[in-house]
């Protein structure tokens, strides 16, 4: 039995959603791991950043592989590896095992990201463009919020959340087995494994405009995902572990909602709104530091999340929809390479600054100011760019 196009589309969307949920699930658990194994804030950001690095490397190597061998073989391997990785998380008894699990998780996510995104565009270009922007943020929110609730209210939180996710990945593996292939295989698979960073010439100007927005948005996500839990507990003088998941979940959920609400807006408008909201939201977050106000802090998280969603969707719409079918996985992978590099590297540098540069409050101020500068630069680029920016794609099936 083969799945229909609609069912296949939602299966693909669920894969990227729950892969990103798996990536954010450890965030509320870092305090548990720290208490059990006694590592520093630098190692928290290393555990976070090593995942982003693994995703980045995988995207560079196999990001366009599904354009050659098909979407299904790549996704079968990725979902199976992801399910097995959950066993590593469950049995982790120290920092080395946790790092190994994050690396393998990053490899699986990197392999899946390009194939899933391109597969959704193969099946429905309009819905696929929106889903490529919504699903990662919705998944990040889902993983962070559920993990935060599990760690606060359920026994064995470092087991239950990964067991649930592992079961979901096995169901998705079975679904991919029943999914029809959406692209015709073509030669060049081995050559595509050679790391490359190439964008079709007609898309380069749009990518240059989109890049600062990608960097600003994902650098902020990296901070919320690595040091955010520590910051919010310090600001609110609380030991609640669920706050870590609530902080990242608020940012990501706001971003997902913003993407959905802006799905019919012109791409330039989305980019303008996103970068503006990103800068304003970070300003609110910084204003919460001296006041220790939960209201101001979470207002900032909601605004910054809406900006994150707008900036990411604007970047996706500027670059990806006009790629040809055989270019889609590769182009989408390059977008994700920029995003994950922006998410991982600043987070690790932030961890170093926390330990050696004055603590989490000082680091948060410096990090926030840097994100605001990037957001304002991206806003200027979107406003000054004279070339036509892609409008939302009309419904189109291939």
C-alpha positions in Angstrom: 0.0 0.0 0.0 1.3 3.4 -1.0 0.5 6.7 0.8 -1.3 9.4 -1.2 0.3 12.8 -2.0 -1.5 14.6 0.9 -0.7 11.9 3.4 2.9 11.9 2.2 3.2 15.7 2.6 2.0 15.6 6.2 4.3 12.7 6.9 7.2 14.7 5.7 6.1 17.7 7.7 5.9 15.5 10.8 9.4 14.2 10.3 11.1 17.7 10.3 8.8 18.7 13.2 9.8 15.8 15.4 13.4 15.8 14.4 13.6 19.4 15.6 11.6 18.5 18.7 14.3 15.9 19.4 16.9 18.6 19.0 15.3 20.9 21.6 14.3 18.2 24.0 17.6 18.2 25.9 17.4 22.0 26.6 15.4 21.8 29.9 17.5 18.8 30.9 20.9 20.5 30.8 20.5 21.5 34.5 19.8 17.9 35.4 22.8 16.7 33.5 24.9 19.5 35.1 23.8 18.5 38.6 24.5 14.8 37.9 27.9 15.2 36.1 29.2 18.5 37.3 30.2 20.2 34.0 30.5 24.0 33.4 28.3 26.4 31.3 30.9 26.1 28.6 30.2 22.4 28.2 26.4 23.2 28.1 27.1 25.3 25.0 29.5 22.7 23.6 26.8 20.0 23.9 24.4 22.4 22.2 26.9 23.6 19.6 28.3 20.2 18.6 24.8 19.3 17.4 24.7 22.3 15.2 28.1 21.5 13.8 27.1 17.9 13.1 24.0 19.2 11.2 26.1 21.7 9.3 28.8 19.1 8.2 26.1 16.7 7.1 24.3 19.3 5.1 27.5 20.1 3.3 28.2 16.5 2.5 24.8 14.9 1.9 22.5 17.9 1.6 21.8 17.4 -2.1 22.1 13.6 -2.1 18.3 13.1 -2.2 18.3 15.0 -5.5 20.2 12.1 -7.0 19.1 8.9 -5.1 15.6 10.0 -4.2 14.0 11.3 -1.0 12.9 7.9 0.4 16.4 6.2 0.8 17.8 9.3 2.7 14.7 9.5 5.0 14.7 5.8 5.7 18.3 6.0 6.9 17.7 9.2 8.9 14.6 8.1 10.7 16.1 4.8 11.7 19.4 6.4 12.9 17.3 9.0 14.9 15.3 6.2 16.6 18.5 4.4 17.6 20.0 7.7 18.9 17.2 8.0 21.4 18.6 4.8 23.0 22.0 6.6 23.4 20.3 9.5 25.2 18.4 7.1 27.5 21.5 5.2 28.5 23.8 8.2 28.7 25.9 8.0 31.9 28.3 10.9 31.4 29.2 13.9 29.2 31.0 11.8 26.5 27.9 9.7 25.8 25.7 12.8 25.7 28.0 14.5 23.2 28.1 11.4 21.1 24.3 11.2 21.1 24.1 14.9 20.0 26.6 14.4 17.2 24.7 11.4 15.8 21.4 13.2 16.2 22.9 16.1 14.2 24.0 13.8 11.5 20.5 12.3 11.2 18.8 15.7 11.2 21.2 17.2 8.7 20.6 14.2 6.3 16.8 14.6 6.7 16.5 18.4 6.5 17.2 18.8 2.8 15.3 15.7 1.7 12.2 16.6 3.8 12.1 20.2 2.7 12.6 19.4 -1.0 10.1 16.5 -0.8 7.4 18.9 0.5 8.1 21.3 -2.3 7.9 18.4 -4.8 4.4 17.5 -3.6 3.0 21.0 -3.1 5.1 24.1 -3.8 2.9 26.6 -1.9 2.2 24.5 1.1 5.8 23.2 1.1 7.2 26.8 1.3 5.1 27.6 4.3 5.7 24.2 6.0 9.5 24.5 5.5 9.4 27.7 7.7 6.7 26.6 10.2 7.6 23.0 10.9 11.1 23.5 12.3 9.9 26.2 14.8 6.8 24.3 15.7 9.0 21.2 16.3 11.5 23.2 18.4 8.6 24.6 20.5 7.1 21.1 20.9 10.3 19.5 22.1 11.2 22.2 24.5 7.8 22.5 26.1 7.1 18.8 26.4 10.6 18.1 27.8 10.1 21.0 30.3 6.8 19.5 31.5 8.3 16.0 31.7 11.3 17.1 33.7 9.1 19.1 36.1 6.2 16.6 36.6 7.2 13.1 35.6 9.7 10.6 37.0 12.8 9.7 35.0 12.6 12.7 32.7 15.9 11.8 31.0 14.3 8.5 29.9 10.6 9.3 29.2 11.0 12.1 26.6 13.5 10.1 24.5 11.4 6.9 24.7 8.4 8.8 23.3 10.4 10.4 20.6 12.0 7.1 19.6 8.6 5.5 19.2 7.5 8.3 16.9 10.6 8.0 14.7 9.9 4.2 14.3 6.4 5.0 13.1 7.8 7.6 10.7 10.2 5.0 9.4 7.3 2.8 8.6 5.5 5.7 6.9 8.5 6.4 4.7 8.5 2.8 3.6 4.9 3.3 2.3 5.6 6.7 0.8 6.0 7.1 -3.0 9.2 8.6 -4.4 8.6 12.2 -5.4 11.7 12.8 -7.6 13.3 10.9 -10.5 16.7 9.5 -9.7 19.6 10.9 -11.7 23.4 10.2 -11.8 26.0 12.0 -9.8 25.2 10.8 -6.3 28.9 10.1 -5.4 30.0 13.5 -6.8 27.3 15.2 -4.8 29.0 13.9 -1.6 31.9 16.2 -2.2 31.4 19.1 0.2 30.4 22.2 -1.8 28.7 25.5 -1.1 27.2 26.5 -4.5 24.1 28.5 -5.2 22.6 28.9 -8.7 23.7 32.3 -10.0 20.2 33.6 -10.4 19.5 33.0 -6.6 22.8 34.5 -5.2 21.5 38.1 -4.8 18.5 36.9 -2.9 20.6 34.8 -0.7 22.9 37.7 0.1 19.9 39.7 1.3 18.5 36.8 3.3 21.8 35.8 5.0 21.9 38.5 7.7 18.3 37.8 8.7 19.1 34.0 8.9 22.2 34.8 11.1 20.4 37.1 13.4 17.4 34.8 13.9 19.3 31.6 14.4 21.9 33.2 16.6 19.1 34.3 18.9 17.7 30.7 18.8 21.1 29.4 19.7 21.3 31.7 22.8 17.8 30.7 24.0 18.5 27.0 23.4 21.8 26.9 25.3 22.0 29.7 27.9 18.4 30.8 27.9 17.4 28.4 30.7 20.2 29.7 32.9 19.4 33.3 32.2 15.7 33.0 33.0 16.2 31.2 36.2 18.7 33.8 37.3 16.4 36.7 36.3 13.4 35.2 38.0 15.3 33.8 41.0 13.7 30.4 40.4 14.9 26.8 40.4 12.1 25.5 38.2 13.6 23.4 35.4 10.5 23.8 33.3 11.4 27.4 32.8 14.2 26.4 30.4 11.7 24.6 28.1 9.1 27.4 28.5 11.6 30.1 27.4 12.7 28.3 24.2 9.2 27.0 23.6 7.7 30.5 23.8 10.2 31.9 21.3 9.7 29.0 18.8 5.9 28.8 19.2 5.6 32.5 18.6 7.7 32.1 15.5 5.6 29.3 14.1 2.4 31.3 14.7 3.9 34.3 13.0 4.9 32.3 10.0 1.4 30.8 9.6 -0.3 34.2 9.9 2.1 35.8 7.4 2.0 33.0 4.9 0.2 35.2 2.3 2.2 38.4 2.9 4.8 39.5 0.2 8.2 38.2 1.1 9.7 41.7 1.4 7.0 42.6 3.9 7.6 39.4 5.9 11.4 40.1 6.0 10.8 43.8 7.1 8.4 42.8 9.8 10.6 39.9 11.0 13.8 41.8 11.3 12.1 44.8 13.0 10.3 42.5 15.5 13.5 40.6 16.2 15.3 43.8 17.2 12.4 45.1 19.3 12.0 41.7 21.0 15.6 41.5 22.0 15.4 45.1 23.3 12.6 44.0 25.6 14.6 41.0 26.7 17.5 43.2 27.6 15.2 45.6 29.5 14.0 42.6 31.6 17.5 42.1 33.0 17.7 45.1 35.4 14.0 44.9 36.3 13.9 41.1 36.8 10.4 41.2 35.3 8.9 38.0 34.0 6.3 40.0 32.0 8.9 42.0 30.1 11.1 39.0 29.6 8.4 36.8 28.0 6.9 39.8 26.1 10.4 40.1 24.6 10.5 36.3 23.9 7.1 36.5 22.1 8.2 39.5 20.0 11.6 38.1 19.2 9.9 34.8 18.3 7.6 36.5 15.8 10.7 38.2 14.4 12.5 34.9 14.3 9.6 33.4 12.3 9.3 36.3 10.0 13.0 36.6 9.3 13.3 32.8 8.6 10.2 32.7 6.4 11.3 35.8 4.5 14.7 34.1 3.8 13.1 30.9 2.7 10.8 32.7 0.4 13.5 34.8 -1.2 15.7 31.8 -2.0 14.1 28.4 -2.2 10.8 28.4 -4.1 12.4 29.3 -7.5 15.0 26.6 -7.3 14.5 23.9 -9.9 13.4 20.4 -8.7 16.9 19.0 -9.0 18.4 22.0 -7.1 15.9 22.2 -4.2 17.6 19.9 -1.6 21.0 21.5 -2.3 19.7 25.1 -2.0 17.6 24.4 1.1 20.6 22.7 2.6 22.7 25.9 2.1 20.0 27.9 3.9 20.2 25.5 6.8 24.0 25.5 6.8 23.9 29.3 7.3 21.2 28.9 10.0 23.0 26.2 12.0 26.4 27.9 11.8 24.8 31.0 13.2 23.1 28.9 15.9 26.0 26.9 17.0 29.1 29.1 16.9 27.8 32.1 18.8 26.3 29.8 21.5 29.7 28.2 22.2 31.3 31.7 22.3 28.6 32.8 24.6 29.4 29.9 27.0 33.0 30.9 27.0 32.0 34.5 27.9 29.8 33.3 30.7 32.7 31.6 32.4 35.5 33.9 31.5 33.8 37.2 30.7 31.6 38.3 33.6 28.8 35.8 33.8 25.5 35.1 32.2 24.0 38.6 32.6 26.9 40.4 30.9 27.0 37.8 28.2 23.2 38.1 27.6 23.6 41.9 27.1 26.5 41.5 24.6 24.8 38.7 22.7 21.5 40.6 22.5 23.2 43.8 21.2 25.0 41.8 18.5 21.7 40.2 17.4 20.0 43.6 17.3 22.8 45.0 15.1 22.5 42.0 12.7 18.7 42.4 12.6 18.9 46.1 11.8 21.5 45.3 9.0 19.1 42.6 7.6 16.2 45.2 7.7 18.3 47.7 5.8 19.3 45.1 3.2 15.6 44.1 2.7 14.6 47.7 2.3 17.4 48.7 -0.1 17.4 45.6 -2.3 16.0 46.7 -5.7 15.7 43.3 -7.4 12.3 41.7 -7.3 11.6 39.6 -4.2 9.5 36.5 -4.6 5.9 36.8 -3.7 4.2 33.8 -2.1 4.0 31.0 -4.6 0.7 30.3 -6.2 -0.7 26.9 -5.5 1.1 24.6 -7.9 1.5 20.9 -8.2 4.2 19.1 -10.1 
